[in-house]
Amino acid sequence: MAGAMPEGTKVSKMTSGTRRKVHYTLPDDSELVEEFDLQTDELLVRKRRAKTVLGKDGEWVFEVGEPPARVTIEGDLLRPSSSNPILVRKDRPHAFEWRVRNLPYPKANYSVSVDPNEQQLVIRTANKKYFKRITIEDMQRAHLSLEESALSWSHENNTLIVCYKKPEQILKMEKEAKAMRLNATEAVAEDTTPPDCKQQ
Amino acid sequence: MKRCETAELDWNPNGNCPLRPNSSPRIPPLPPPFPPPLPFLRLLRCFSLSNLPTAALSSLAPRATMAASGVKMQEVKDITRIERIGAHSHIRGLGLDDSLEARMVSQGMVGQANARKAAGIILSMIKEGDIAGRAILIAGQPGTGKTAIAMGMAQALGSDTPFTTIAASEIFSLEMNKTEALTQAFRRSIGVRIKEETEIIEGEVVEIEIDRPAAGAPAGGKTGKLTLKTTEMETVYDLGQKMIDSLTKEKAQAGDVITIDKATGRISVLGRSFTRSRDYDAMGANTKFVQCPEGELQKRKEVVHVVSLHEVDVINSRQQGFLALFAGDTGEIKPEVREQIDTKVAEWREEGKAEIVPGVLFIDEVHMLDIECFSYLNRALESDLAPVLIVATNRGITRIRGTNYKSPHGIPIDLLDRLLIISTVPYTEKEIKQILHIRCEEEDVEMSEDALALLTKIGVETSLRYSIHLIIAAALVCAKRKGVEVEVEDIKKVYTLFVDVKRSTQFLMEYQSEFMFSEIQDQDADMTDTRV
């Protein structure tokens, strides 16, 4: 990931709990955060946010992983009911994987395909209960087109699991990024004085 | 309905009239009757001696009211709480025709033909938007429609043009500098029309389900579910109280195609779905049919909207990072932030991304500003980002606040020189009658011709505001005696119950010695701030 960043990107890293977190600030003031498991180095979360035109912080958009299930004050308006299907992307070593939970209908109900015009995966249901177009940002960044043959899916335990096999180029890029990430030591402040934190 | 008729109709001290359950929040309770002192009786005799026709027989038929079940009542109450009747809610515009001539009675405006014509010319200047920093003074006696004209201008400009109304006393605060408060008011009145991407939910309503809390639970505890669908999918949303209110207000129902702005929660009904076109044989003339949306429910859409410069200031002056959690009030905004915003907006304008919508700042009771504010105004009006400033005052030649100098309208001559002055004149008897008639309609009060004539006479002799206030009081008295329309006797009754300024002053002058502190006859005891 780090290799694909534009010039002038600021990177900072930290370890918190069982996660290694990398924070990128892009030259256009938008932010990207990646979180990896310390033991397995699995990508758990990748989220982006950009400033709105007027300068307000936008919402976090989760590419991988799911937003924390928190009840916020803004939730006073409306929120999707917890019984709705939820889509979460997980990262597997050799594939992109999406899980749609809360889909209790039989397997015959679903169809998953590649839309070659829009370069998106499309999930449809015969009973018109769920519909989703999925863009694979990783493939778009590498300018790769989607192939129907790399796609597979299954349905078990009320969950629809969609898999898209990572092509060679993506695997190679991820390997390079991982090497860079592991080699680079965590940024340690040069002077050991603690940052200027006022006590109350 | 039947129950209402037989119900005890005695006056209830809480001001709740059993016949009109829904209007109770806006009716002030009547104070206990006040024995009218001598001068009042004298004035009353004047009225009865005048050549007014006698009151017609009052019909005893009960006033028709809405019979409402408990559930229905709750709903109606929720909405009426939002739309109360204000002092100027009958005004819908300036009442001008295409050639800017004032129509006699139109859009809630009566009389003041010259002032309205002048305001119309200013209005067309604002609409063109090329001229910045002009200022207009509306001057006239109390109760001659200065605020009404300003409200009319705001209504005529529409909701897209920023129109900020402040009273001059609002800017005096211990937390904020006077000039900062004025600057914020100025920047609230300049809009920027800009394209922004927002997330919206667009779908056809399948079902709205609102759970009513058990009786006695707080009113804020309502929850609900909304099911929306497109041609491809269906989603259930949990609703908060605010959302339920706006769904009720927009009268959204199953089969309507609606959009919800995710950030603000604003709901708009686009029309009815084609699949529901055969639900009823008869449809309203303006029922619009639309296709059920396709694809996903949530979409990103570019929306053009107007934000004020002040709002952009606030967004960009907020603390970043975790400090934002502790930032409550914005308070004063640093000049550097404002400069940054100004250059950013200028950039957007050059790139064609945004355009400036100059608005109006209306300062009521402008004589309450002090000399520092006036000199600030002189300078602020010279900026090319200044809005059109409208100020109103009811003072004649008076002291400028903060000095010992006297000046017309309490405004320094150098600022007065920059103002175009529109003056309002007292209403004629005919006009007062018209205004009272309009207010009767606005307050949903039926009044007999004689009662209106009497009220007009009261309006001429005392003041327009006093007679307007008598309308609803008389209506309540009328409802108490089960009358259908307000008669002369009702007006007479409230006239004795409520004293106007003239009678009150007269009473005070006669009985001054019996009031508290009357023994101190100190010349310096007046309450003016001459020491400043």
Chai-1 contact restraints between the chains, C-beta under 6 A:
chainA,res_idxA,chainB,res_idxB,connection_type,confidence,min_distance_angstrom,max_distance_angstrom,comment,restraint_id
A,V53,B,E196,contact,1.0,0.0,6.0,A-B,restraint_1
A,L54,B,V312,contact,1.0,0.0,6.0,A-B,restraint_2
A,L54,B,I315,contact,1.0,0.0,6.0,A-B,restraint_3
A,G55,B,I315,contact,1.0,0.0,6.0,A-B,restraint_4
A,G55,B,N316,contact,1.0,0.0,6.0,A-B,restraint_5
A,K56,B,I315,contact,1.0,0.0,6.0,A-B,restraint_6
A,D76,B,G240,contact,1.0,0.0,6.0,A-B,restraint_7
A,D76,B,K242,contact,1.0,0.0,6.0,A-B,restraint_8
A,L77,B,G240,contact,1.0,0.0,6.0,A-B,restraint_9
A,L77,B,M243,contact,1.0,0.0,6.0,A-B,restraint_10
A,L77,B,G265,contact,1.0,0.0,6.0,A-B,restraint_11
A,L78,B,Y237,contact,1.0,0.0,6.0,A-B,restraint_12
A,L78,B,L239,contact,1.0,0.0,6.0,A-B,restraint_13
A,L78,B,M243,contact,1.0,0.0,6.0,A-B,restraint_14
A,R79,B,D238,contact,1.0,0.0,6.0,A-B,restraint_15
A,P80,B,T235,contact,1.0,0.0,6.0,A-B,restraint_16
A,P80,B,Y237,contact,1.0,0.0,6.0,A-B,restraint_17
A,S81,B,V236,contact,1.0,0.0,6.0,A-B,restraint_18
A,S81,B,D238,contact,1.0,0.0,6.0,A-B,restraint_19
A,N84,B,T235,contact,1.0,0.0,6.0,A-B,restraint_20
A,N84,B,V236,contact,1.0,0.0,6.0,A-B,restraint_21
A,K129,B,E234,contact,1.0,0.0,6.0,A-B,restraint_22
A,Y130,B,M233,contact,1.0,0.0,6.0,A-B,restraint_23
A,F131,B,E232,contact,1.0,0.0,6.0,A-B,restraint_24
A,F131,B,M233,contact,1.0,0.0,6.0,A-B,restraint_25
